[in-house]
């Protein structure tokens, strides 16, 4: 244990991140965008600064504090993970190399860096201009998937089945960032939650997912952990650890999406952060795995939290409401009190019409629940979703 109290600089943290730092006994500096909500448990000092748009200014503000070692910056979201790597690199604090996070952020760059060192190649082409797309689509062939290289939350993802659909897609496209055209992978889609240290990568769970399917593949639910056959799990483990080794990822959680095809697992994309859609919460609920505490402890040289002992199944299901009428005011108290329910939320404001679900941010609400078995979990989730939608 260091003689000086270690410091964690937290970028726009969730309450779970603050709680993890507090349990480790860290000195905490919360950095928050001026318009971002603060978690209820955020301690002083809070540094209100637009770090997402002016990272250089944040680096200089933190440098002026002359914080004693050990200290590191942590961001557990898509933007925060990349920003924290840059902050740590510039200030000489421990953390992930910026190049690793840059590879995760750019889908085309990730494929170029990894090559065939994480399983069979996925045919793809990168288009930096809109007029390159038609030829790239023809070369990859139908069906294919087109998406922004830096997209998140299913934003901009489009499945193209034929030339007629491609013409409609291109006519409506607003091209403002490079796009990647990939072969369409057929099989069962999973995500793999892992935790990395300089000593290696530990697979925490394989997460089963459901989506809306073509054309946008917006995720509608996640369940963890799921067990596959021994050969499939070993192949998935090799793919994920090989990919993480290749990009040079050293610290913290990662979320890798794979398609388990008839010929084995294929890499879809990966992120140097916990999975979205409350997947970090599911890890805590099902397996007692606190990736935030484990990451901060590893980076700052602290003893690791006690090993996980809990073994349950947890899941999240997203709900949709009638889009033809304005959203009524709905109380979630009854659903929250049902067996196994850990969280329930409605994301559409009363009086607004629920949107068409074309990306993750369009979804109308969700329920998180646990169960001692998969059957019990599905029962708890179905009851909660049924109750929630019946009150609308």
N, C-alpha and C positions, 0 to 999 in steps of 0.2 A: 504494500500500500504506500503510495507517495506521501512524503511528509507534508506537502502543500495540498490543500483541497483542490482536486481537479475541477476544471471549468468546462461546461458544455454550452456552446453558443447554438441556440436552437432557432432555425428559420421557419417562421409561420407554423409552430408546432400544434398538433392536436393535443387534447388533454391527456391522452394515453402516453404521449412522448414526455410531457412534463412530469407525469406521475412516475414514469420509469427513471428519469433523472433524479427525482427526489428520493426514490427508494435506494438509489446508489449513493446518496449523500453528496451529490455534486453541487457545486456553485453554478447557478443557472443565469444565463443572459438570454432573454427572449428577444428575437429580432422579428419585427412584424411590419408588413406593408401598412401604410397609414389607414387604408380602407379595409384591411382584413380584420375579421373578428378575432378577439383574443380568447383563448380558452379560459374557462372560469377559474382554473387553478394556476394561472400564470403569475409567477412571483415577480417582484421588482428586482433588478431594473428591467424595464422594457424599452428597447431601442426601436422607436418608430421611424422607419426610413424606407423609401421605395427601392428596396434591394433587388427586386425582380427587374427593374428597368435601369438601375444604376449600381451595378456590382462594384465598380471601381470605388465609388464613394463609400460603400460599406466596408471594403477592405481597409481604406484609410481611417475610417472611424474606429474599427477594431484594432488597428495597429496603434492608434493613439492611446488606447486603454492600457497598453503594456501589460497584458495579462500574463501572469507567471505560468510556466509549464507545470503540469501537463494541461493542455487546453486543446480543444478541437471544435470545429463547426460541424453541425449535423443538420441535414435536410432530408426528410424521408418522403417527399413528394417528387413528382416528375421534374419540376423546375428546381426544387431545393436540393436534390441529390447532386445535380450538375453544378449548381452554384456553390455548394459546400466544398466540393472537390477543388474548385478554383480558389476559394478563400483559403483553404488549408495549404494549397500549393504555394500561393503567394506569400503567406505568412510563416511558412516553414512548420506548420502544425501537421500532426499525423492524420492520414486519411487516404482516400482512394486517389489514384492518379487521374487527372482530368481527362486524359485520352480514353480511359476506360468508359467514363460516363458519356463522352462524346460519341463513342461507338454505339452505345445503347440508344442514344437519342436519335440517331440517323439510321433507319432501317437498311438503306442501301450500303452505308458504311459498315454496319455490323456484318452483313453478308460478305462484303469484300475482305474484312479483317479475318473472319472465321474460316471462309473457304470451305474445304471439305474436312476440316479438323473437328467438326461436331456433327458428323453424320453425312448422309448423302446430300449433294447440292440440290437446292431448289432453283429451277430456271427462273431468271429474273433479268429485267433491264431497267435502268434508271433514265428518266427523262427530265432534263433540266428546262425544257421549253415545251409549251403545249403542242406545237406542231410536230413534236417527236412521238407523241402518243400513238397515233394511228399505226405507224410502221412497227412500233414496239409491240402493240397488241397483236398485230398480224404475225409477228415473228414468234411470240410466245405461244399463240394459238388459243383456241377456245376449248373449254371455258378458262377464264383467267380472273385475277383479282387486281384491281388498281387502287392505290392508296397513297396519301402523302407520305414522304419519307420520314417526316417528323410528327406525324399525327398521333393522337392519343384518344382513348375513350371511343374507339370505333369511328371517329370523325373522318369523313371522306372516304371510307372503305366502300368499294363497289365491286360486286360480282358481275361479270359480263359473259353472257351465254352465247351471243352471236353478233354479227355485224349490225343488224337492225338495232339491237339494244345499245351497241357501242355508239352509233350515230346519235341516239337520243341522249346518251350520257355526255358525249363531247359537246353537244349543242348547249347543254345546261351547265357545263363545268365552269367554275371560276378558278382558274389556275393561278395561284399566287405563291407556290412553293414547289420544288421538285417532287415528282411522283415516281413510284416504283410499280412496275408491271410484273406480276408473278404468275407462275403456273398455279392452277387451282389444285389444292391438296384435298383428297377425299379420305375420310376416316373419322375417328373419334377425337375431339379436341380436348386437351387438358392443359392446365398450367402447373408449373413445378415451382414450389416455394423453397428457396435455399438460403443458407446463411454462410457467409464466407469469412474466413480469418486468414492471416498469412500462412497458417499451417494447412489450409485446404478448404474444401467446400462441403457442407453438410446438407443433405436433402432433408427438409423438414416434412414435407407433405406433397402428395400429388392431388390436385384439385380437379374435380369433374366440373364441366361447365355446360350450360345450355345457352343457345342463342336464338335470335329471331330467324336465323338462316338467311339465304340470299334475299335481297342484294346487299344488305348492310351488315349482317352478322353482329347485331348488338347483343351483348350478353344479358340473359334474363335470369340466370341463377348460377350459384357455385355451391359445391358440396365437398367437404374434406373431413378426414382423409379418405381416399379410396385406394383399394388394393387391386393391382393388376397381376397378371402372371409373372413369375420370377424372371423369365427371359425378357419380357417387355419392360419391367421395372429396371433391370440391369442396363438395357439399351438406353432407356431414358436417362438414367443416372450418368452413363458415359457421355451422352450427348450434352447434357447440361454442364457437367464439370469440365468437359473439354472446351466448351464455349467460354465458360468463365475464366479458365486458365488462359485461353488465347487472347482475350481482351485485356487481361491483367487486372481483373477485379479482385480486390484484396479484403475489403471490409464490408460487412453488413448484408442486409437482405437483398434478394433478387427475385424477380418474377418472370419466368420464362414460359412462353406459350408454344406448345408443340402439337402437331397432328400425328396421332398414332395410325399410320397407314398399314396396308397389307404388307408392305415391304419394310416396316419398322418406323420408328419415330422420325419426324422431320421438323426442323426448326421453323417456326413462324416469325417470332420476334422475342426480344428480351428487354428487361428494364432493370436498372440498378437501384431498385427501391422495392418496398413491399408491394404486393398486389393491391390494386384499387378495389372498389366495391366491398369494403370492409373485410378483405381477406386477412389483414393483420389481426383484426378482431377475431376472426374464425380460428386463427392459429392459437390465440390465447384461450378461447372458449373450448376448443376441442382438445388441444394438446398441451396447454399451459406453456406455450412457447412465446416469450416476450422478446421479439426481435429487436425492439428499441433498446431495452436494457442490455441485452447481450452485445449489441453493436457498440454502444457507448462504453461498456466495460472493457471490451477488447481493445478499442482504439486508445483508451486512456490508461491501459495497463492495470485495471482493477480485477479483483477476483470475479470470476463468472458467477452469475446468480445460480441458485440451486437447480439441479437437473429437473426437467419436466417429469411429472408423474401421472398427470391426468390423461385419460384416454376416452374421449367421447367423439361423437360425430356432430359437426356443425354445418349450417348452410344459410344462404341468403336467397330469397326469391323476390324478384321485382314484380310490381303489380301495375296494371293499367286500368284506367277508368274510362267511362263513356266519353268519347271526344265530341259528341254532338251537343252536349249541354255544359254550362259553366260548372266548375268544381264547387260542390257544397262544402260548408264547414263540417269537418268530421273530427270527432274526438278519437284519439288513439288509446285512451286509457283502458278500455275493455280488452283490446287486442294485446296490450302490453301485459295484462294480468293473466293471460292464458298460459297453460303449461309449456315450459321450454322456451318461451319467447324472451329474447335478450334485448331486442331493440325493434322499434317500429317507427316509420317516418313516412310522411306524405310530402312530396316536393313541389306540388302544384298549389299555388295560392288560391284560397277561396275566391270564387267569382271569375277565375280564368278558365278558358277551355284547355283541357289537356292536349299537348301537342302530339303530332305523329312521331313515333319513335324511330328516328333515323340515326341517332348517335346516343352515347351513354347519358349525356346530359338531358335528354328528352324524356327519360323514364319517369313515371308518375309517383313512385313510392317503393318501399321495400319492407320486408320483414326478415329479421335475423333470429334463428332459433337453434337449439341444441337437442340432442337425444342420445340415449345410451346405446342405441343401435340405429342403423340406417332406416329401418322400418319405422322406429319411433320418431326419428327426426322428420321423415316425410309426413307422418301423421300430424305432428305439431305444426309444421309449416303449412300444410294444406288447411288445417283448421284456422290458423291465423289469417291466411290470405282470404279464405272464404268469408270470415267474419269482417275483415277490413273492407272488402269490396261490396259486401251486402249492405253496409251502412251508408254507402254513397247514394 
